[in-house]
């Protein structure tokens, strides 16, 4: 009975693994659109710099006071679809908005209130 169960599990896992394989010769739909700009052609916005060591001290202070988990510093920037980024039009009329963001002092980004 154990042999049958093990054989069944092996066949199931093998079947699952090979059924997930993609055809590497097929071009993904997103790559077929020639009028989409390359990522280097998308507008780049630089986030204002701040002192990373000072920000870490603030985080440690707030975490010591047990005010909830605090992991970073808020930096407000006014990026929107009206004043930033690059629009691309697709052949079907849809549009895609993209924006590159860079900061030399940030370790991560969290974006809120994007509209």
C-alpha positions as CSV (number, residue, x, y, z in Angstrom):
1,X,0.0,0.0,0.0
2,X,2.9,2.4,0.9
3,X,4.5,1.6,-2.5
4,X,1.3,2.5,-4.4
5,X,0.9,5.8,-2.4
6,X,4.6,6.7,-3.0
7,X,4.2,6.0,-6.7
8,X,1.1,8.1,-6.9
9,X,2.8,11.0,-5.1
10,X,5.8,10.7,-7.4
11,X,3.6,10.7,-10.6
12,X,1.5,13.6,-9.3
13,X,4.5,15.8,-8.5
14,X,6.2,14.9,-11.8
15,X,3.0,15.8,-13.7
16,X,2.6,19.1,-11.9
17,X,6.2,20.0,-12.5
18,X,6.1,19.4,-16.2
19,X,2.7,20.9,-16.7
20,X,4.0,24.3,-15.6
21,X,6.7,24.6,-18.3
22,X,6.2,27.6,-20.7
23,X,7.0,27.6,-24.3
24,X,10.3,29.6,-24.5
25,X,9.9,30.2,-28.2
26,X,6.6,32.1,-27.8
27,X,6.9,35.9,-27.5
28,X,5.0,37.2,-24.4
29,X,2.1,39.5,-25.2
30,X,3.7,42.5,-23.5
31,X,6.8,42.2,-25.8
32,X,4.8,42.3,-29.0
33,X,4.0,46.0,-28.5
34,X,6.8,47.9,-30.3
35,X,5.6,51.3,-29.3
36,X,6.2,50.8,-25.5
37,X,9.3,52.8,-24.5
38,X,12.3,51.0,-23.0
39,X,12.7,51.4,-19.2
40,X,15.6,53.8,-19.7
41,X,13.3,56.1,-21.7
42,X,10.8,56.4,-18.9
43,X,11.0,59.6,-16.8
44,X,13.2,59.3,-13.7
45,X,12.4,61.2,-10.5
46,X,15.0,61.6,-7.8
47,X,13.7,61.5,-4.2
48,X,15.2,64.2,-2.0
49,X,18.1,63.0,0.1
50,X,18.1,62.5,3.8
51,X,20.6,61.3,6.4
52,X,20.2,57.6,6.7
53,X,22.1,57.3,10.0
54,X,19.8,60.0,11.6
55,X,16.7,58.2,10.2
56,X,17.9,54.9,11.8
57,X,18.3,56.6,15.1
58,X,14.7,57.9,14.9
59,X,13.5,54.4,14.0
60,X,15.3,52.9,17.0
61,X,13.9,55.6,19.4
62,X,10.4,55.0,18.2
63,X,10.7,51.2,18.4
64,X,12.1,51.5,22.0
65,X,8.9,53.3,23.0
66,X,6.8,50.5,21.7
67,X,4.6,52.8,19.6
68,X,4.0,50.1,17.1
69,X,6.4,48.8,14.4
70,X,8.1,51.7,12.8
71,X,10.5,51.0,10.0
72,X,11.2,54.1,8.1
73,X,10.8,57.8,7.4
74,X,8.1,59.4,5.4
75,X,9.3,61.6,2.5
76,X,6.5,63.4,0.7
77,X,6.8,63.9,-3.0
78,X,4.1,65.2,-5.3
79,X,4.4,62.8,-8.2
80,X,1.2,62.2,-10.1
81,X,0.1,61.2,-13.6
82,X,-0.3,64.9,-14.4
83,X,3.2,66.0,-13.5
84,X,5.5,63.0,-13.7
85,X,6.1,59.8,-15.6
86,X,5.7,58.6,-19.1
87,X,2.6,57.5,-20.9
88,X,2.6,54.8,-23.6
89,X,-0.4,54.1,-25.9
90,X,-1.2,50.5,-26.9
91,X,-2.6,49.6,-30.3
92,X,-6.0,48.9,-28.8
93,X,-6.2,52.4,-27.3
94,X,-5.3,51.5,-23.7
95,X,-2.6,53.6,-22.0
96,X,0.1,52.7,-19.6
97,X,1.7,55.2,-17.1
98,X,5.1,54.4,-15.7
99,X,7.6,56.3,-13.5
100,X,11.1,55.4,-12.4
101,X,12.0,56.5,-8.8
102,X,15.5,56.7,-7.4
103,X,17.0,57.6,-4.1
104,X,20.7,57.2,-3.1
105,X,19.8,57.3,0.6
106,X,16.7,55.0,0.8
107,X,16.9,51.3,1.4
108,X,13.3,50.6,0.3
109,X,10.3,52.4,-1.0
110,X,6.6,52.3,0.0
111,X,4.1,54.2,-2.0
112,X,0.8,55.4,-0.7
113,X,-2.1,57.4,-2.1
114,X,-1.2,56.9,-5.7
115,X,-4.0,58.4,-7.8
